[in-house]
């Protein structure tokens, strides 16, 4: 029995871990590297294993940094089964097809640039990492749906149990029960963990005891703000911006964060904290589709949200909500000088429609930009959050004059104390591998785990189980 690490090692994206047992090779996630510049080459690098030799892929959840290289895996020869929850299966379809289309569009754009620059020195166009046909082939590999708490026999001597991780719709921690040559090991992968008391989703399930734990440490060195003060801060930011005559731009992750913000904006209107006439634009085709998928998976909801659906109330809708799928509709928002709340992707401002809205609002003193999610190093979002006086977008230098707010209480990740509480529920594992975190966060979190051997693996490291 072996475990090896092929992504999200000393970093927060590109999750990919490999288990070998009884001659079978089981991959946990196959994510895309996101956040910094020039990642095309990094994502195109060899996996560190032969794709055709992977028998099964167990997907913890449908965020791009956990599923985004699955089409590339298929393109390179994977023909095995992908197992995940029903909700993650639906969301992954949406995410992977969108990612493939973006890859093709970016490659076409680079090819046009190269053609115009013919005769002058410049970079050669980079081919797409994968295309729509690769994404469709990947979707054909999705096999059995996993139900929370019910063990699945993946192969002889290998059982997998998916446990509610409370991170996004359908997200899971995965317990692998391995047996080989009379030896048994229980290996628990946290996936990305949510935390108790969030709206919409149920709390993360109590983890089972394990011999080996592989866990995320995104916020292993800090505590989140409490949720209610964060909601109050959101309302105050919106009210203050409207009083100043500006727009509110919220860079939003399409899965979970967009739905949470809509949920709170609806509550603000119902509680008369926010004006009923407020105009809200969900300017993200992916977020719009994801919100529709949310409406089909009540099995993931906490009691309060499930009750709203039972009473016929859509928790993600409000009177002034506009869903802007078409590009022309999105461009029309640039004519709104004030009084609008615009939710657009991407959450880290690495692409998508939000960059256009930043160009039109970031320089305005009466506007506000509200960050409600994690911003990786090297991203446009991180530079703005860190206090940049100007940023470059679409080749233009844009001064940062809008009011910048970072509201940490909306994070979909567990904070330090919640991670510690989750780990304590695993008993006394012999080894704990820390992944999916920046070096400082992992190092500080490691100091808080005295009763287990803590390992922070490097890319490509392999360990006997």
C-alpha positions in Angstrom: 0.0 0.0 0.0 1.3 3.4 -1.0 0.2 7.0 -1.2 1.8 9.6 -3.4 1.1 13.3 -3.9 0.7 15.0 -7.2 -1.0 18.4 -6.5 -1.9 20.9 -3.8 1.3 20.1 -2.1 2.7 23.3 -0.5 0.0 25.1 -2.3 -3.8 25.5 -2.4 -4.7 24.3 -5.9 -4.4 21.3 -8.2 -5.4 18.7 -5.6 -4.4 15.2 -6.7 -3.4 12.2 -4.6 -2.8 8.6 -5.5 -3.4 5.4 -3.5 -2.0 2.1 -4.6 -3.4 -1.1 -3.1 -3.9 -4.7 -4.3 -2.6 -3.8 -7.7 -5.2 -1.0 -8.1 -4.4 2.7 -8.5 -7.0 5.0 -7.0 -6.8 8.7 -7.6 -8.4 11.2 -5.2 -9.2 14.3 -7.2 -7.5 15.7 -10.3 -7.5 19.4 -10.0 -6.4 22.4 -12.1 -3.7 24.7 -10.8 -5.2 28.2 -10.4 -4.3 31.6 -9.1 -0.9 32.7 -10.4 0.5 33.7 -13.8 1.8 31.4 -16.5 0.0 28.3 -15.2 -0.7 26.9 -18.7 2.7 25.1 -18.7 2.3 23.9 -15.1 -1.1 22.3 -15.8 0.3 20.7 -19.0 3.2 19.0 -17.1 3.1 15.2 -16.7 0.9 14.0 -13.8 3.7 12.0 -12.2 1.9 8.8 -13.1 0.5 7.2 -16.2 -3.1 8.2 -16.8 -3.9 4.9 -18.5 -2.9 3.0 -15.4 -5.4 4.7 -13.1 -8.4 2.4 -12.3 -10.7 4.7 -10.4 -11.0 8.4 -9.6 -12.8 9.4 -6.4 -13.9 13.1 -6.6 -14.4 15.0 -3.4 -16.2 17.9 -5.0 -16.7 19.9 -8.2 -14.4 23.0 -7.6 -12.1 23.4 -10.6 -9.0 23.0 -8.4 -10.2 19.5 -7.6 -11.7 18.3 -10.9 -10.3 20.7 -13.5 -7.7 18.3 -15.0 -10.0 15.3 -15.4 -10.5 15.9 -19.1 -6.7 16.1 -19.5 -6.5 12.8 -17.6 -8.9 11.2 -20.1 -7.1 12.8 -23.0 -3.9 11.1 -21.8 -5.5 7.6 -21.5 -7.7 7.3 -18.4 -10.6 4.9 -19.0 -11.5 4.1 -15.5 -14.6 4.9 -13.4 -15.2 8.3 -11.7 -17.2 8.0 -8.5 -18.7 11.0 -6.7 -22.0 12.3 -5.2 -25.0 13.0 -7.4 -24.7 16.7 -6.8 -21.0 16.8 -7.5 -21.6 14.9 -10.7 -24.0 17.5 -12.0 -21.8 20.4 -11.0 -18.7 18.8 -12.5 -20.5 18.6 -15.8 -21.1 22.3 -15.7 -17.6 23.2 -14.5 -15.7 21.0 -16.9 -17.6 22.0 -20.1 -17.2 25.6 -19.2 -13.5 25.1 -18.5 -13.0 23.3 -21.8 -14.8 26.1 -23.7 -12.6 28.7 -22.0 -9.5 26.7 -22.9 -10.5 26.7 -26.6 -11.4 30.4 -26.6 -8.1 31.4 -25.0 -6.1 29.2 -27.5 -8.0 30.8 -30.4 -7.3 34.3 -29.0 -3.6 33.5 -28.6 -3.4 32.1 -32.2 -4.9 35.4 -33.5 -2.4 37.4 -31.6 0.4 35.3 -32.9 -0.9 35.7 -36.5 -1.0 39.5 -36.1 2.5 39.5 -34.6 4.0 37.4 -37.5 7.4 38.7 -38.3 7.9 40.2 -34.8 9.2 38.4 -31.8 6.6 37.0 -29.5 5.5 34.0 -27.6 4.1 31.1 -29.6 0.4 30.4 -29.1 -0.3 27.8 -26.4 -2.7 25.0 -27.5 -5.7 24.3 -25.3 -5.0 22.0 -22.3 -8.1 20.2 -23.5 -11.3 20.9 -25.4 -15.0 20.3 -25.3 -14.7 16.8 -26.8 -12.3 15.9 -24.0 -14.7 17.2 -21.4 -17.5 15.2 -22.9 -15.4 12.1 -22.9 -14.6 12.7 -19.3 -18.3 12.9 -18.4 -18.7 9.4 -19.9 -16.4 8.1 -17.3 -18.7 9.1 -14.4 -20.1 5.9 -13.0 -21.7 5.1 -9.7 -23.1 7.9 -7.5 -21.9 7.8 -3.9 -24.4 8.4 -1.1 -23.2 10.0 2.1 -22.4 7.4 4.8 -22.8 4.3 2.6 -19.6 2.3 1.8 -18.9 1.4 -1.8 -16.7 -1.5 -2.9 -14.3 0.1 -5.3 -12.2 -3.0 -5.9 -11.3 -6.1 -3.9 -9.8 -4.9 -0.6 -10.8 -1.3 -1.2 -13.9 0.3 0.2 -14.8 4.0 0.0 -17.3 5.9 2.2 -18.2 9.5 1.2 -19.0 11.7 4.2 -20.6 15.2 4.0 -17.8 17.8 4.1 -20.2 20.8 4.3 -18.0 22.8 1.9 -20.1 23.1 -1.3 -23.1 21.3 -2.6 -22.2 17.6 -2.8 -18.8 17.9 -1.3 -17.3 15.0 0.6 -14.5 13.7 2.7 -13.6 10.2 1.7 -12.6 7.3 4.0 -10.7 4.5 2.2 -10.6 1.1 4.0 -7.7 -0.8 2.5 -6.7 -4.4 2.9 -3.6 -6.0 1.4 -1.7 -9.1 2.4 -3.5 -9.3 5.7 -2.7 -5.6 6.6 -5.5 -3.1 7.0 -5.4 0.7 6.9 -8.0 3.4 7.2 -7.0 6.4 5.2 -9.2 9.5 5.5 -9.1 12.4 3.0 -10.7 15.5 4.3 -11.3 17.1 0.9 -12.1 20.7 1.5 -14.0 21.2 4.8 -16.8 23.6 5.6 -17.8 24.4 9.1 -20.7 24.2 11.6 -23.5 26.8 11.5 -23.4 27.8 7.8 -26.6 28.5 6.0 -27.8 26.3 3.1 -25.7 23.2 3.7 -25.6 20.8 6.5 -22.6 20.8 9.0 -19.7 18.6 8.1 -20.1 15.0 9.3 -18.2 13.8 12.3 -15.1 12.2 10.9 -14.4 8.5 11.6 -11.3 7.3 13.2 -8.4 6.7 10.8 -4.8 5.4 10.7 -3.7 8.1 8.2 -5.3 11.5 7.6 -4.8 13.7 4.5 -6.3 17.1 5.3 -6.5 20.6 3.9 -5.0 23.6 5.7 -6.2 26.5 3.7 -7.0 28.5 6.8 -4.8 26.5 9.2 -3.3 29.7 10.6 -6.3 31.9 11.2 -9.8 32.3 12.5 -12.8 33.5 10.5 -15.0 36.4 11.5 -18.3 35.2 12.9 -21.1 34.8 10.3 -23.7 37.3 11.7 -21.2 40.2 11.9 -20.1 39.4 8.4 -23.7 39.6 7.2 -24.2 42.9 8.9 -20.9 44.2 7.3 -22.2 43.1 3.9 -25.5 45.1 4.5 -23.6 48.1 5.7 -21.2 48.0 2.7 -24.2 47.9 0.3 -26.1 50.7 2.1 -23.0 52.9 2.3 -22.2 52.5 -1.4 -25.8 53.3 -2.4 -25.7 56.4 -0.2 -22.5 57.5 -2.1 -24.2 56.8 -5.4 -22.0 54.0 -6.6 -22.1 50.3 -7.6 -21.2 47.3 -5.5 -19.1 44.7 -7.4 -18.7 41.3 -5.7 -16.2 38.9 -7.4 -18.0 35.7 -6.8 -17.3 32.0 -7.1 -20.1 30.4 -9.1 -20.5 27.5 -6.7 -21.7 28.2 -3.2 -20.5 31.8 -2.7 -22.9 33.2 -5.3 -25.8 31.3 -3.8 -24.9 32.4 -0.2 -24.7 36.0 -1.2 -28.1 35.8 -2.9 -29.5 34.1 0.2 -28.3 37.0 2.4 -29.4 39.7 0.0 -32.9 38.2 -0.1 -33.0 38.1 3.7 -31.8 41.7 3.8 -34.7 42.8 1.6 -37.2 40.7 3.6 -36.0 42.2 6.9 -36.1 45.7 5.3 -32.4 46.2 6.0 -31.9 46.6 2.3 -34.2 48.5 -0.1 -36.8 46.4 -1.9 -36.0 48.4 -5.1 -32.4 47.2 -5.0 -31.2 45.9 -8.4 -29.0 42.8 -8.2 -27.3 41.3 -11.3 -26.1 37.7 -11.2 -23.7 38.2 -14.2 -22.4 34.7 -14.5 -23.9 32.0 -16.8 -22.1 29.3 -14.7 -23.5 30.7 -11.4 -27.0 30.9 -12.9 -26.8 27.3 -14.0 -25.3 26.2 -10.6 -28.1 27.9 -8.8 -30.6 25.9 -10.8 -28.7 22.7 -9.9 -28.9 23.8 -6.2 -32.6 23.6 -6.5 -32.5 19.9 -7.4 -30.5 18.6 -4.4 -32.4 19.2 -1.2 -30.6 16.2 0.3 -27.6 18.4 0.9 -29.5 21.2 2.7 -29.7 22.1 6.4 -33.2 22.1 8.0 -33.9 25.8 7.5 -33.1 25.9 3.8 -34.9 22.6 3.1 -38.0 24.1 4.9 -37.9 27.2 2.7 -38.1 25.0 -0.4 -40.9 22.9 1.2 -42.9 26.1 1.7 -42.4 27.1 -1.9 -39.9 29.9 -1.2 -36.8 30.1 -3.5 -34.0 31.1 -1.0 -31.9 32.4 -3.9 -34.3 34.8 -5.4 -35.3 38.4 -4.6 -37.5 41.0 -6.3 -34.8 43.0 -8.0 -32.7 40.0 -9.2 -31.6 39.9 -12.9 -30.0 36.9 -14.4 -27.6 38.0 -17.2 -26.6 35.1 -19.3 -25.9 36.9 -22.6 -22.8 38.9 -23.3 -24.8 41.9 -24.5 -26.7 41.9 -21.2 -23.4 41.9 -19.3 -22.0 44.7 -21.4 -25.1 46.8 -20.7 -24.3 46.8 -17.0 -21.3 49.1 -17.8 -23.8 51.9 -18.4 -25.1 51.7 -14.8 -23.4 54.5 -12.9 -24.7 53.6 -9.5 -27.2 51.8 -7.3 -26.5 48.2 -8.5 -25.1 45.1 -6.9 -23.1 43.1 -9.5 -22.1 39.5 -8.7 -19.7 38.2 -11.3 -17.0 35.6 -11.7 -14.3 34.8 -11.2 -13.9 35.0 -7.4 -10.1 35.6 -7.7 -10.6 38.0 -10.7 -8.3 35.7 -12.8 -10.8 35.8 -15.7 -14.5 36.1 -16.4 -16.8 39.1 -16.6 -15.8 40.6 -13.2 -12.7 42.0 -14.8 -14.8 44.2 -17.1 -16.8 45.4 -14.1 -13.6 46.2 -12.3 -12.4 48.3 -15.2 -15.6 50.3 -15.1 -15.9 50.6 -11.3 -12.5 50.2 -9.6 -11.5 53.8 -10.4 -14.7 55.3 -9.0 -14.5 56.7 -5.5 -18.2 56.1 -4.9 -18.2 52.4 -5.8 -17.2 49.4 -3.7 -15.6 46.1 -4.3 -16.4 43.4 -1.8 -14.3 40.2 -1.6 -16.1 37.3 0.1 -13.7 34.5 -0.7 -10.1 33.3 -0.7 -7.6 35.1 -2.9 -4.5 33.1 -3.8 -1.1 34.7 -4.2 -0.5 36.1 -7.6 -4.1 36.8 -8.4 -5.6 40.1 -9.3 -7.9 39.8 -6.3 -5.0 39.3 -3.9 -3.2 42.4 -5.3 -6.3 44.5 -4.7 -6.9 43.1 -1.3 -3.2 43.7 -0.4 -3.7 47.4 -1.1 -2.4 48.0 -4.7 -2.8 51.6 -5.7 -3.3 50.6 -9.3 -3.7 47.3 -11.2 -3.4 46.3 -14.8 -6.5 44.8 -16.5 -6.7 44.2 -20.3 -3.5 46.1 -20.8 -4.7 49.2 -19.0 -3.5 50.7 -15.7 -6.6 51.1 -13.6 -6.3 53.2 -10.4 -7.9 51.7 -7.3 -10.1 54.4 -5.8 -13.2 52.3 -4.9 -13.6 51.2 -1.3 -12.2 47.7 -0.9 -13.8 45.3 1.6 -12.8 41.8 2.6 -15.4 39.9 4.5 -13.9 36.7 5.8 -17.0 35.2 7.5 -18.4 33.9 4.2 -15.5 31.5 3.5 -16.5 28.0 2.5 -13.4 26.6 4.3 -13.0 25.7 7.9 -10.7 27.9 9.9 -7.9 26.9 12.3 -10.1 25.9 15.3 -12.6 24.1 13.1 -9.8 22.1 11.4 -8.4 21.2 14.8 -11.8 20.0 16.0 -12.3 17.9 12.8 -8.9 16.3 13.2 -9.5 15.5 16.8 -12.5 13.5 15.7 -10.2 11.1 13.8 -8.8 9.6 16.9 -5.0 9.4 17.1 -3.9 8.8 13.5 -0.3 7.6 13.2 0.4 10.1 10.4 -1.2 13.3 9.2 -0.4 14.6 5.8 -1.1 18.4 5.4 -2.0 19.6 1.9 -4.0 22.3 0.2 -2.4 25.2 2.1 0.4 27.7 1.8 3.6 27.0 3.6 3.1 29.4 6.5 -0.5 28.1 7.2 0.6 24.5 7.1 3.7 25.1 9.4 1.6 26.9 12.0 -1.1 24.3 11.9 1.4 21.5 12.2 2.6 22.9 15.5 -0.9 22.3 16.9 -0.9 18.6 16.2 1.3 17.0 18.8 -0.2 13.5 18.9 0.5 12.5 15.3 3.4 12.4 12.9 2.9 15.4 10.7 4.2 15.4 7.2 4.0 18.2 4.6 4.7 16.4 1.4 6.4 17.9 -1.6 5.1 17.3 -5.2 5.8 13.7 -6.2 6.6 12.4 -2.7 5.6 8.7 -2.1 5.1 7.0 1.2 4.4 3.4 2.3 1.2 2.9 4.2 
